Amino acid sequence: MIAESDSRQASKGDDVDAVAAPTAARRFIAAPPLVPEQRLARREGLPLLTFVAIIILAGIAHLTGAPIFISLALLATGLAGLALHLHARRSVHRTAVLLDETTARSRAEIETLADRMWEMQESEERFRGLIDALGDLVIHRDRDGNIVYANKVFADLVGADHRDLAGKTLAELGIEVGIVPDAAFSDHECLSSTDVAIRTPGGPRWFSWIELSVRDKDSGAASHRAIARDITARKRAESSLITARERAEFASQAKSRFLATVSHEIRTPMNGIMGMARLLADTSLSPEQQTYVGAISTSASALLALIEDLLDYSKIEAGRFDPEPQPMSVREIADNIIELLAARAFAKDIGLGCHVEPDVPQMITADPGRVRQVLLNLIGNAIKFTDSGGVLVSVARARTETSDRICFTIADTGPGLRDEDMERIFEEFEQADGTSTRTHGGAGLGLAISKRLVTAMGGTISVSSRLGQGSEFVFEIPATEATEAPQGRQNALAGRHAVILSRNAVEADAIARTIRANGGTAGIAATAAQAASLANGCDVLLVDAAMEESDGRLLKRLRLSGFSDCEAVTLIAPTDRGMLGEFRASGYATFLARPVRGGTLLRVLLTSHAPALAQPQPEKRRAPALRTSTGRQQGLSVLIAEDNDINAMLARATLLKAGHRVKVVGNGKAAVEAVTSAGHKHRFDVVLMDLHMPIMDGLDAIAAIRRHEEETSVPPVPIMVLSADSQEKTRHAVLAHGASGFVTKPLDPDALVNAVEGQVAA
């Protein structure tokens, strides 16, 4: 058994040396040798023969006639010795048996203990092997930072033998990991973590270093046990992401600068085109010339809309879009957009109508500019893709227990969309028809921008459509801080019955909805015969001017078919205004301009005696009436600093027509000289400063003028910046440099005059 155990010991010892780090050699304690019974018998055989000989001598003595006491003494001695010998032999035998049992038990316990130690050693070696297989670094350091133990992975990483690492510090190996101060874990454990760079023969590698610092309660010894995992791949990915982000940001900034530059270069000549076309339209032109001027304005407006889309997309993509909530009227915005786009619809001979439900709030808090932009995009697209029928805009209120929202619905009778088109229609640069032979142009940004604008305002946008049956776009925004509409409007037209005669079903439907929503009744007819069947009870007749003849024969026929006592109102397009006198002579009491505003419709229908038809007179602009200290009225003295001759001519002509005095200079240096050299009596009231000019640009000129005003203690002159760059950062920059206001090109004559006069009034 011992030899077998020794053999197993030797084989296991070899395995330990071959697999693991240095450990204590396995040792066995030899059991004491056992005493064989044969050796005990030989050792005690002599005393036994002696006692037998004594007994024999006692018998011989008795036979030879020796005294009896001698024979008895010898016999007693022999028997006593024999008895003692037998007793001793039994004791020795029992001792030998007990010793044999104890030795066997000790041997079994020793072998069991040795097996357990071997198993523990094997478990430790397997655990260390597992840690090494994972590739993690394991380091144990003492209180002074000296390495007590480091696994093979760490040794291979630093290019050293693991047996040579004991006693060294990490600093000696070029690894910067400090020791946690004793105060940090005097009464508790301290877990620290950091990212560590380690130089290796294959280059630097990064490790996530997690270290547990503890103090033994009994001995007070401190130790630092760390495990570190390789995160080089993650660090490289993070570095790549940072580099990619920086490149993307730089590309985005470059794109924004490019778009701003391009838009400025395009807006500058477009400002001249649009402005001069408007000035030309105010002169005496023949109808043919008016048509040509209108075409110029329409083309310039389309180009301007495309530029606005590109700039808006750039700003939103760069994350610089911030809504500017303020009180706004939903009805007013909807009606204004409809009137603005009516010319496009009428040019295609399609209808355009708007209906606002009576319960829609009078005012809400939202960004009116962005709401207007979304409506322009959606309604403009609907008009562009609709060739027959029309476009109906509906505004309603969707109120629940938890939300209050305004819902805008734009429905058209266009070609509709396929299911796959509806999934991508709100993506950038996507169009329903993306082929090179598509009928309708555009950059494919309008809907993408609209979606981002609506989302930024806390709303939603969606589309539903069936191919060949039109589309319906719906967007909702929160009705924040809603001001309720006046009470009683829902029944304002109670008892009124109207008949609408028009071939334009969309506009007629919008008018009928408004009448019904306010308590009245309405019927729609496409022909005079259909209208005759609705004459019973009618008190107001609305007739599309496109169906009427110059002599009013349609109205006469309707009077004969049952509409003799009702009031007649004609629905005219802007191009029909020249026939108002003939309509009045034919018997029409008043007119409604298409597309019909809901508020105007209610006002006309609620008026008992409508005003007679009259030819609208163009509004004449009056020069501002500013009074001096002596009470004399005069215009403003305006300095224009503009290097583009056409833009300068446009601004000069606009302000001269408004009654102001104008001086024009071609660069910023000349503007500074004109302002600083002017005497108190000839001081300019307003300065219009272009942003980009030769010799000295607008910002430097503004700064020079403000410095002069501070040095001479004169009141600051209002300076309005003229720029085609409409980005918010540009606006903020010029205001920070001392400008009083900002006017975006292309210049709108009315807006320019209002801005100039507003600076003085303020």
LOKOLLO-922763 format. One record per residue (C-alpha): residue number from 1; x, y, z. Coordinates in steps of 0.1 Angstrom, whole numbers, plus 5000, padded with zeros to 4 digits. Example, Ala and Ser with C-alpha at 12.3 -4.5 7.8 and 13.67 -1.06 7.14 Angstrom:
BEGIN
 resi east north   up
    1 5123  4955 5078
    2 5137  4989 5071
***
This chain:
BEGIN
 resi east north   up
    1 5000  5000 5000
    2 5028  5024 5009
    3 5046  5017 4977
    4 5014  5022 4957
    5 5008  5055 4975
    6 5044  5066 4968
    7 5040  5058 4932
    8 5008  5079 4930
    9 5026  5106 4948
   10 5054  5106 4923
   11 5031  5108 4893
   12 5010  5136 4908
   13 5040  5155 4917
   14 5053  5154 4882
   15 5019  5167 4869
   16 5021  5196 4893
   17 5055  5206 4882
   18 5045  5204 4845
   19 5012  5224 4848
   20 5012  5251 4875
   21 5032  5279 4890
   22 5057  5269 4917
   23 5039  5253 4947
   24 5051  5233 4978
   25 5061  5197 4969
   26 5038  5170 4981
   27 5051  5152 5012
   28 5041  5120 5031
   29 5047  5111 5068
   30 5060  5074 5071
   31 5041  5052 5096
   32 5063  5036 5124
   33 5073  4999 5117
   34 5051  4972 5130
   35 5066  4945 5155
   36 5062  4910 5140
   37 5049  4883 5164
   38 5077  4859 5154
   39 5103  4884 5165
   40 5084  4888 5198
   41 5083  4850 5203
   42 5121  4847 5197
   43 5128  4876 5220
   44 5107  4861 5249
   45 5115  4823 5243
   46 5144  4822 5268
   47 5124  4833 5299
   48 5098  4806 5292
   49 5124  4778 5291
   50 5138  4790 5324
   51 5105  4788 5342
   52 5099  4753 5328
   53 5134  4742 5339
   54 5127  4754 5374
   55 5095  4733 5376
   56 5115  4703 5363
   57 5142  4709 5389
   58 5115  4709 5416
   59 5103  4675 5405
   60 5139  4661 5404
   61 5146  4674 5438
   62 5115  4657 5452
   63 5124  4624 5435
   64 5160  4626 5449
   65 5148  4630 5484
   66 5156  4667 5488
   67 5139  4685 5515
   68 5102  4692 5508
   69 5105  4729 5513
   70 5131  4731 5486
   71 5110  4712 5461
   72 5079  4734 5470
   73 5099  4766 5466
   74 5113  4756 5433
   75 5078  4745 5421
   76 5062  4777 5433
   77 5089  4798 5417
   78 5084  4781 5384
   79 5047  4782 5384
   80 5047  4819 5394
   81 5072  4827 5366
   82 5052  4808 5341
   83 5020  4826 5351
   84 5037  4860 5348
   85 5051  4850 5314
   86 5017  4841 5301
   87 5001  4873 5314
   88 5029  4894 5298
   89 5025  4876 5265
   90 4987  4884 5265
   91 4995  4921 5272
   92 5020  4923 5245
   93 4996  4907 5220
   94 4969  4932 5229
   95 4994  4961 5226
   96 5005  4948 5192
   97 4969  4945 5179
   98 4961  4980 5192
   99 4992  4995 5176
  100 4984  4978 5143
  101 4949  4993 5144
  102 4961  5028 5153
  103 4988  5027 5126
  104 4963  5017 5099
  105 4939  5044 5109
  106 4967  5070 5109
  107 4978  5059 5075
  108 4942  5062 5061
  109 4938  5097 5076
  110 4972  5108 5062
  111 4963  5095 5028
  112 4928  5112 5029
  113 4944  5145 5039
  114 4970  5142 5011
  115 4942  5135 4986
  116 4923  5166 4998
  117 4954  5188 4995
  118 4959  5175 4960
  119 4923  5182 4950
  120 4926  5218 4964
  121 4958  5223 4946
  122 4942  5210 4914
  123 4912  5234 4919
  124 4935  5263 4923
  125 4955  5254 4892
  126 4923  5250 4872
  127 4910  5284 4884
  128 4943  5301 4875
  129 4942  5284 4841
  130 4907  5296 4836
  131 4917  5332 4844
  132 4947  5329 4821
  133 4924  5315 4793
  134 4902  5346 4797
  135 4931  5368 4790
  136 4927  5390 4821
  137 4956  5404 4841
  138 4957  5393 4878
  139 4980  5412 4901
  140 4984  5411 4938
  141 5004  5438 4955
  142 5014  5445 4991
  143 5010  5477 5010
  144 5041  5493 4994
  145 5030  5484 4959
  146 5054  5454 4955
  147 5041  5426 4934
  148 5033  5395 4955
  149 5017  5375 4927
  150 5011  5381 4890
  151 4996  5356 4866
  152 5012  5343 4834
  153 4991  5366 4812
  154 5006  5397 4829
  155 5041  5382 4827
  156 5037  5375 4790
  157 5023  5410 4784
  158 5053  5428 4800
  159 5078  5403 4785
  160 5091  5388 4818
  161 5091  5355 4836
  162 5063  5353 4862
  163 5089  5340 4888
  164 5109  5372 4884
  165 5080  5396 4890
  166 5078  5391 4928
  167 5090  5422 4946
  168 5089  5445 4917
  169 5066  5475 4914
  170 5044  5484 4884
  171 5063  5517 4879
  172 5094  5496 4873
  173 5075  5479 4845
  174 5064  5512 4830
  175 5028  5510 4842
  176 5014  5541 4859
  177 4989  5528 4885
  178 4992  5543 4920
  179 4985  5529 4954
  180 4953  5537 4971
  181 4961  5556 5004
  182 4957  5536 5036
  183 4931  5562 5048
  184 4908  5552 5020
  185 4903  5517 5033
  186 4913  5519 5070
  187 4879  5506 5082
  188 4864  5492 5050
  189 4872  5480 5015
  190 4880  5503 4987
  191 4871  5495 4950
  192 4888  5517 4924
  193 4888  5516 4887
  194 4906  5533 4859
  195 4917  5529 4823
  196 4955  5521 4820
  197 4977  5522 4790
  198 5005  5495 4790
  199 5033  5496 4765
  200 5039  5462 4749
  201 5062  5450 4722
  202 5032  5450 4699
  203 5023  5486 4707
  204 5003  5503 4735
  205 4973  5484 4748
  206 4945  5497 4770
  207 4931  5478 4801
  208 4902  5485 4824
  209 4919  5482 4857
  210 4897  5473 4887
  211 4915  5470 4921
  212 4902  5460 4955
  213 4922  5474 4985
  214 4916  5457 5018
  215 4932  5455 5053
  216 4933  5423 5073
  217 4915  5429 5106
  218 4938  5405 5126
  219 4972  5412 5112
  220 4966  5447 5099
  221 4984  5439 5066
  222 4971  5457 5035
  223 4969  5443 5001
  224 4958  5454 4967
  225 4943  5428 4944
  226 4936  5439 4908
  227 4921  5424 4877
  228 4924  5441 4843
  229 4906  5434 4811
  230 4919  5444 4776
  231 4897  5472 4762
  232 4920  5482 4733
  233 4894  5475 4707
  234 4868  5496 4726
  235 4893  5525 4729
  236 4901  5523 4692
  237 4864  5523 4684
  238 4858  5553 4707
  239 4887  5571 4690
  240 4873  5563 4656
  241 4839  5575 4666
  242 4853  5608 4680
  243 4873  5612 4648
  244 4842  5604 4627
  245 4821  5628 4647
  246 4846  5656 4643
  247 4848  5650 4606
  248 4810  5650 4604
  249 4807  5682 4624
  250 4833  5698 4602
  251 4815  5686 4571
  252 4782  5699 4585
  253 4798  5733 4592
  254 4814  5733 4558
  255 4780  5725 4543
  256 4763  5752 4563
  257 4789  5777 4552
  258 4786  5766 4516
  259 4748  5769 4517
  260 4750  5803 4534
  261 4774  5815 4507
  262 4754  5801 4478
  263 4722  5814 4492
  264 4737  5849 4497
  265 4751  5849 4462
  266 4717  5838 4448
  267 4696  5861 4469
  268 4715  5892 4460
  269 4706  5891 4423
  270 4672  5877 4431
  271 4666  5906 4453
  272 4671  5929 4423
  273 4648  5907 4401
  274 4619  5906 4426
  275 4623  5941 4437
  276 4625  5956 4403
  277 4596  5935 4391
  278 4575  5949 4419
  279 4585  5985 4412
  280 4578  5979 4375
  281 4544  5965 4383
  282 4535  5998 4400
  283 4540  6017 4368
  284 4516  6021 4339
  285 4518  5988 4320
  286 4497  5972 4293
  287 4479  5939 4302
  288 4506  5920 4283
  289 4534  5937 4301
  290 4516  5930 4335
  291 4515  5893 4325
  292 4552  5893 4318
  293 4560  5910 4351
  294 4538  5886 4370
  295 4557  5857 4354
  296 4590  5872 4366
  297 4577  5875 4401
  298 4563  5840 4401
  299 4596  5824 4389
  300 4616  5844 4414
  301 4593  5833 4442
  302 4596  5796 4432
  303 4634  5800 4433
  304 4633  5817 4467
  305 4611  5789 4481
  306 4637  5763 4469
  307 4665  5782 4487
  308 4644  5785 4518
  309 4639  5747 4518
  310 4676  5741 4515
  311 4685  5765 4543
  312 4658  5752 4566
  313 4670  5716 4560
  314 4706  5726 4568
  315 4696  5744 4600
  316 4674  5715 4612
  317 4700  5689 4604
  318 4727  5708 4623
  319 4704  5710 4653
  320 4701  5748 4653
  321 4663  5749 4650
  322 4646  5762 4681
  323 4608  5770 4680
  324 4598  5805 4690
  325 4564  5801 4707
  326 4542  5832 4708
  327 4504  5839 4707
  328 4490  5832 4672
  329 4456  5830 4655
  330 4450  5797 4638
  331 4422  5811 4617
  332 4442  5841 4605
  333 4472  5819 4595
  334 4450  5794 4577
  335 4431  5821 4558
  336 4463  5840 4549
  337 4480  5809 4535
  338 4449  5800 4514
  339 4448  5836 4499
  340 4485  5835 4492
  341 4483  5802 4473
  342 4450  5809 4456
  343 4467  5823 4425
  344 4484  5790 4419
  345 4452  5770 4423
  346 4432  5794 4400
  347 4460  5792 4374
  348 4454  5754 4372
  349 4416  5759 4372
  350 4412  5739 4405
  351 4394  5748 4437
  352 4410  5758 4470
  353 4388  5761 4501
  354 4393  5763 4538
  355 4370  5755 4567
  356 4377  5762 4604
  357 4355  5746 4630
  358 4338  5771 4654
  359 4353  5755 4685
  360 4389  5762 4673
  361 4405  5785 4699
  362 4408  5822 4690
  363 4445  5822 4700
  364 4471  5795 4709
  365 4508  5797 4718
  366 4529  5782 4690
  367 4556  5792 4665
  368 4535  5810 4638
  369 4564  5811 4613
  370 4568  5773 4615
  371 4531  5766 4613
  372 4529  5788 4583
  373 4558  5771 4567
  374 4543  5736 4572
  375 4510  5748 4558
  376 4528  5763 4528
  377 4546  5731 4521
  378 4516  5708 4524
  379 4491  5730 4506
  380 4516  5739 4480
  381 4524  5703 4473
  382 4487  5695 4471
  383 4481  5722 4445
  384 4512  5711 4426
  385 4501  5675 4423
  386 4464  5682 4417
  387 4453  5687 4381
  388 4415  5685 4386
  389 4391  5689 4415
  390 4408  5709 4442
  391 4423  5711 4477
  392 4404  5714 4509
  393 4420  5726 4541
  394 4401  5718 4574
  395 4411  5730 4609
  396 4395  5713 4639
  397 4401  5708 4676
  398 4409  5674 4690
  399 4403  5675 4727
  400 4405  5646 4752
  401 4409  5643 4790
  402 4447  5644 4787
  403 4454  5665 4756
  404 4442  5695 4736
  405 4454  5697 4700
  406 4448  5716 4668
  407 4444  5693 4638
  408 4451  5706 4603
  409 4439  5684 4574
  410 4449  5690 4538
  411 4429  5668 4514
  412 4434  5669 4476
  413 4419  5651 4446
  414 4453  5644 4430
  415 4468  5611 4418
  416 4473  5596 4453
  417 4502  5576 4466
  418 4511  5539 4466
  419 4517  5522 4499
  420 4554  5520 4494
  421 4555  5557 4486
  422 4538  5566 4518
  423 4565  5548 4538
  424 4593  5570 4524
  425 4575  5602 4515
  426 4588  5621 4547
  427 4624  5611 4541
  428 4650  5636 4528
  429 4652  5640 4490
  430 4624  5615 4484
  431 4596  5620 4459
  432 4567  5599 4449
  433 4579  5599 4413
  434 4617  5598 4413
  435 4622  5591 4377
  436 4639  5615 4353
  437 4606  5619 4333
  438 4586  5631 4363
  439 4561  5658 4357
  440 4567  5678 4388
  441 4600  5692 4400
  442 4614  5700 4434
  443 4642  5689 4457
  444 4622  5665 4478
  445 4628  5684 4510
  446 4594  5700 4517
  447 4578  5671 4535
  448 4610  5661 4553
  449 4614  5696 4567
  450 4577  5697 4576
  451 4580  5665 4596
  452 4610  5679 4615
  453 4592  5712 4622
  454 4561  5695 4634
  455 4580  5671 4656
  456 4601  5700 4671
  457 4568  5718 4680
  458 4556  5686 4699
  459 4532  5675 4671
  460 4527  5647 4647
  461 4522  5644 4610
  462 4508  5616 4589
  463 4494  5608 4554
  464 4467  5585 4541
  465 4460  5579 4504
  466 4446  5556 4478
  467 4461  5555 4443
  468 4440  5575 4419
  469 4417  5589 4447
  470 4438  5617 4462
  471 4458  5621 4494
  472 4451  5635 4529
  473 4479  5649 4550
  474 4472  5655 4587
  475 4494  5673 4612
  476 4486  5682 4648
  477 4501  5706 4673
  478 4494  5712 4709
  479 4467  5739 4717
  480 4489  5755 4743
  481 4474  5784 4764
  482 4443  5783 4742
  483 4420  5814 4742
  484 4385  5803 4735
  485 4365  5817 4706
  486 4335  5840 4714
  487 4304  5820 4726
  488 4273  5817 4705
  489 4290  5815 4671
  490 4278  5779 4666
  491 4243  5792 4661
  492 4250  5825 4645
  493 4234  5815 4612
  494 4204  5797 4627
  495 4174  5800 4604
  496 4195  5809 4573
  497 4193  5787 4543
  498 4218  5791 4515
  499 4222  5776 4480
  500 4256  5775 4465
  501 4258  5773 4427
  502 4293  5764 4415
  503 4311  5738 4394
  504 4339  5739 4419
  505 4328  5712 4443
  506 4358  5717 4467
  507 4352  5754 4474
  508 4314  5750 4475
  509 4318  5722 4501
  510 4341  5745 4522
  511 4315  5773 4522
  512 4286  5748 4530
  513 4306  5734 4559
  514 4311  5768 4574
  515 4274  5777 4571
  516 4263  5744 4587
  517 4289  5746 4615
  518 4274  5780 4625
  519 4238  5768 4626
  520 4226  5774 4591
  521 4216  5751 4562
  522 4232  5749 4528
  523 4227  5731 4495
  524 4252  5727 4467
  525 4243  5727 4430
  526 4265  5724 4399
  527 4239  5735 4374
  528 4210  5760 4374
  529 4185  5730 4371
  530 4199  5714 4403
  531 4198  5748 4420
  532 4161  5752 4412
  533 4152  5720 4432
  534 4168  5736 4463
  535 4150  5770 4460
  536 4124  5763 4486
  537 4132  5783 4518
  538 4164  5798 4504
  539 4172  5833 4516
  540 4207  5837 4501
  541 4220  5826 4468
  542 4258  5823 4462
  543 4267  5821 4425
  544 4302  5814 4411
  545 4311  5844 4388
  546 4327  5819 4364
  547 4292  5806 4355
  548 4276  5841 4351
  549 4274  5859 4318
  550 4282  5896 4314
  551 4245  5905 4311
  552 4235  5885 4342
  553 4212  5861 4324
  554 4220  5832 4348
  555 4207  5852 4378
  556 4176  5862 4358
  557 4169  5826 4350
  558 4174  5816 4387
  559 4150  5844 4398
  560 4123  5828 4375
  561 4129  5793 4389
  562 4122  5801 4426
  563 4150  5825 4439
  564 4129  5857 4433
  565 4131  5869 4470
  566 4165  5858 4481
  567 4196  5879 4483
  568 4222  5871 4455
  569 4260  5871 4462
  570 4286  5865 4435
  571 4318  5845 4442
  572 4346  5862 4422
  573 4382  5853 4416
  574 4408  5881 4417
  575 4408  5882 4379
  576 4370  5889 4379
  577 4372  5921 4399
  578 4369  5942 4367
  579 4333  5929 4363
  580 4320  5940 4396
  581 4301  5969 4381
  582 4283  5946 4356
  583 4275  5922 4384
  584 4260  5950 4405
  585 4239  5961 4375
  586 4227  5925 4370
  587 4212  5924 4405
  588 4239  5910 4428
  589 4239  5927 4462
  590 4275  5921 4471
  591 4304  5898 4464
  592 4327  5873 4482
  593 4363  5870 4470
  594 4375  5835 4463
  595 4388  5816 4482
  596 4361  5827 4507
  597 4373  5835 4543
  598 4350  5820 4569
  599 4349  5853 4589
  600 4340  5873 4558
  601 4313  5848 4549
  602 4297  5851 4583
  603 4299  5889 4583
  604 4281  5890 4549
  605 4254  5865 4558
  606 4247  5882 4591
  607 4243  5917 4575
  608 4207  5925 4568
  609 4215  5950 4541
  610 4247  5942 4524
  611 4267  5972 4510
  612 4264  5979 4473
  613 4290  5965 4451
  614 4319  5990 4446
  615 4351  5988 4426
  616 4379  5984 4452
  617 4404  6012 4449
  618 4441  6004 4453
  619 4455  6016 4486
  620 4477  6046 4483
  621 4507  6047 4505
  622 4512  6080 4524
  623 4546  6093 4535
  624 4552  6091 4572
  625 4543  6122 4591
  626 4571  6130 4614
  627 4571  6163 4633
  628 4602  6183 4642
  629 4604  6205 4672
  630 4590  6233 4652
  631 4560  6212 4642
  632 4571  6209 4605
  633 4565  6175 4589
  634 4593  6158 4570
  635 4605  6124 4558
  636 4634  6105 4573
  637 4671  6109 4563
  638 4683  6074 4554
  639 4719  6063 4545
  640 4722  6031 4524
  641 4755  6013 4524
  642 4752  5987 4495
  643 4779  5976 4470
  644 4753  5961 4446
  645 4740  5988 4423
  646 4707  5970 4416
  647 4699  5964 4453
  648 4709  6000 4462
  649 4686  6013 4434
  650 4658  5991 4447
  651 4661  6003 4483
  652 4665  6039 4472
  653 4635  6038 4449
  654 4613  6022 4476
  655 4623  6047 4503
  656 4619  6077 4479
  657 4584  6066 4470
  658 4576  6064 4507
  659 4587  6101 4511
  660 4621  6097 4526
  661 4655  6113 4517
  662 4682  6088 4507
  663 4720  6088 4503
  664 4738  6058 4489
  665 4774  6048 4495
  666 4792  6017 4481
  667 4812  6003 4510
  668 4815  6003 4548
  669 4844  6028 4550
  670 4823  6054 4531
  671 4794  6047 4554
  672 4815  6053 4585
  673 4828  6085 4570
  674 4793  6097 4561
  675 4780  6090 4596
  676 4809  6104 4615
  677 4814  6135 4594
  678 4778  6145 4593
  679 4770  6175 4615
  680 4743  6175 4641
  681 4718  6191 4618
  682 4725  6167 4590
  683 4725  6135 4611
  684 4710  6104 4595
  685 4679  6090 4611
  686 4685  6054 4599
  687 4714  6036 4583
  688 4709  6005 4561
  689 4741  5985 4561
  690 4749  5957 4538
  691 4767  5929 4556
  692 4793  5919 4528
  693 4810  5949 4512
  694 4845  5956 4498
  695 4872  5977 4517
  696 4852  5974 4550
  697 4824  5950 4556
  698 4792  5958 4575
  699 4803  5944 4609
  700 4835  5965 4610
  701 4816  5996 4599
  702 4790  5992 4626
  703 4818  5987 4652
  704 4836  6019 4640
  705 4803  6039 4641
  706 4796  6027 4677
  707 4831  6036 4688
  708 4827  6071 4674
  709 4794  6076 4691
  710 4809  6065 4725
  711 4839  6089 4721
  712 4817  6119 4711
  713 4788  6111 4734
  714 4762  6113 4707
  715 4730  6092 4707
  716 4734  6060 4687
  717 4719  6060 4652
  718 4696  6030 4643
  719 4715  6007 4620
  720 4696  5981 4600
  721 4716  5953 4585
  722 4708  5941 4550
  723 4718  5905 4543
  724 4708  5875 4523
  725 4721  5852 4550
  726 4690  5845 4571
  727 4707  5820 4596
  728 4700  5827 4633
  729 4737  5828 4642
  730 4742  5856 4616
  731 4712  5875 4630
  732 4726  5872 4666
  733 4761  5881 4655
  734 4751  5914 4639
  735 4729  5923 4669
  736 4758  5916 4692
  737 4780  5939 4671
  738 4756  5968 4678
  739 4731  5966 4650
  740 4695  5977 4658
  741 4677  5954 4634
  742 4680  5929 4606
  743 4663  5928 4571
  744 4666  5897 4550
  745 4670  5899 4512
  746 4651  5897 4489
  747 4637  5930 4501
  748 4600  5934 4503
  749 4593  5971 4497
  750 4565  5973 4523
  751 4585  5954 4549
  752 4616  5976 4542
  753 4596  6008 4547
  754 4579  5995 4579
  755 4613  5984 4593
  756 4629  6018 4586
  757 4600  6037 4601
  758 4597  6013 4630
  759 4633  6021 4641
  760 4625  6058 4644
  761 4591  6052 4660
  762 4608  6029 4686
***
